[in-house]
Amino acid sequence: MTNKRVLFLVSLWCINCALGQAKEGYDLWLGYSKIQDSSISEEYLEIAQYVYVQEGTAVLDTAGEELKNGFEKLLGRPQDFATILTNSNTLIVSKRENLALNLSDRFTADFDEIGREGYILKSIQSNGNSVLILSANEDIGILYGVFRLLHLMQTGQKLSSINLVDAPKIDLRMLNHWDNLDRTVERGYAGFSIWNWQKLPEYIDPRYIDYARANASIGINAVSLTNVNANALVLTPMYLKKVTTLANVFRSYGIKVFFTARFSAPVEIGGLDTADPLDVNVQEWWNSKAKEIYGEIPDFGGFLVKANSEGQPGPQNYDRTHAEGANMLAKAVKPFNGTVIWRAFVYSEHDSDDRAKQAYAEFVPLDGKFLENVVVQTKNGPIDFQPREPLHPLFGAMPNTSQMIEFQITQEYLGFSTHLVFLPKLFEEVLDSETYRKEKGSTVAEVVDGTFKSKRITGMAGVANIGTDLNWTGHPFAQANWYGFGKLAWNPYLSSETIAEEWLRATYTNNPKFVEPIREMMLNSREAVVNYMNPLGLHHIFDTGHHYGPGPWVSELSRPAWNPTYYHNADVNGIGFDRTASGSNAIAQYSRTLEKIFGNLETCPKEYLLWFHHLPWDYKLKNGETLWNEMALKYQEGVDQVESMITTWKSIKPYLKRTQYEEVAMLLTIQLKEAKWWRDACLLYFQTFSKKELPLGVDKPSNSLDYFKSLKFPFAPGTRPRWN
Ligand code: GCW
């Protein structure tokens, strides 16, 4: 073959592969591939014979379009809907008020149970026919029900005996974007921001619609569009117009928009000389700002605020409390039923106390002082979205305050969008954690969903991992983290196993030869990343600023709490952060039961050992290993786990398209390289203190400590821009 011909073939292959890839992953879990198994599609074809779908509102029409689109793709033929309800309907999609009385009466108890957003999906016999009924009290319930029905079909479930009643357990199910107005994304690893501010409001990128569809399909009903390190400009009329357009798109999918509000906005864009929350002019400014926003966006959600944290302005600049700041904004949005989400992620450079203690110390005294339409948003753990943290002590410690939880879906500390890590496993671990604030009913999930103490507002927020990448999230498996977050926000008691299985089947294939091994691989992936990054309770030993890769040696930053050395405290005597009574006593912020469990070496879970205790290198663990050996073995185990992920991935090659297979295969290669980097760099560094040999079974480092220390990444993605 001539060189020219080879070149031609290669470029042809590249074009094909680029075209293939252009679509690959964009559809997320909503691909709806045509059902191949005829025994399954026969049942569905019967159901699709004579379908009535109620129309007439934006959300109902969206539901109808989704159903049509889904049926056509899954069944591979055009779909019509009947215009009137009759006795011969095979599928009825209709609100309760529009159902025939004999039908709606039959389900009274269910309708009472499902509230505003739930739905019922039931197969019944009516006039001798089988009819599938999808009904709800409100439009949005119908839309959620349609997505559920399509999901059931996509995953090949039998519908002939379906009897499903479902409603969300949490009210506010929200994505927090950390997107800047210049389209960079703080901690974003999937390209740039999908919000094209320059072309808005006139140009509506079809992506906005697909984004809303994806969110609605998993029950997400609120979004904040911009970074919590906020730019006040977003509150100006020019941006309000742009946001109004987005809000109009999202409304048909049941999604409300929130603004991130910069506390100093009255000064920066309002021309006032103070942002003091007790100043009447400041209050007036926010009142009229709220009025202006609601004039454009009548269902506007409210404000999300990061205040007096990491340099952001806040009420403390004027010697006022978080409650005083939050309540001022709460009053402004109250006439319109708006909500203020106030973040509890605070720590100060002036406070030399353990950073893990600061949120609790600042917020618990304010319990009961926040107005009814304020909800305090607390990160899952007391430090900062680490691969593993114990639960945040604030959960259940503010019984008279609405409290919501914040997870990070974007993988700032979990390998960016290069590492395959299934986060619902982490979310589940936190949600299932007991606070022991009561004898029963006080897990984190129960605090968050209002079981612990009934709340005016219940909510769960996730920091989005979405960007302009073709597949939205960078790593195709990072889509599962977006999906899983939505599912857990709807029902915080769902198991990560169920979520993994659902997602795999909807995204890739129902073939058990693919689903089973890959589901296991996903479920183990979270423990792998803990092992190769932060085993045994180590935390925040990431390289500075960008948090890409290990940096346990970093010690020269101005704020102590920014230095990894602050967190691991390694010296010749040992390693770990003493948070017991002999140290920072952070354990005292937990309930008495947890304080005892964490404080006692006999009962402290091995996973949190170095989070709560400083221990000698020779400390003997229950399995007989010394601390040093166990740490080294854990790092090695993490690397081995990634090796075995690669083996698993190779084994499923026959079930995927080439591009689908190759994409993940390449990413896993990087993950393995980086897992080894973490192991080698951390062990070499800690070895300078432990002065011990690596135990048998741990691979020799591939390079010197100096080499690892010399690595610099000035262009690592997601770094906070300089003006923040
Ligand atoms: O995790 C840290 C991040 C910051 C972020 C901050 C926060 C938005 O490193 O980039 O700022 O948390 O949650 O406010």
Residues whose N, C-alpha, C, O or C-beta is under 5 A from the ligand:
A	BS01	GCW	E186 V228 N229 F345 D384
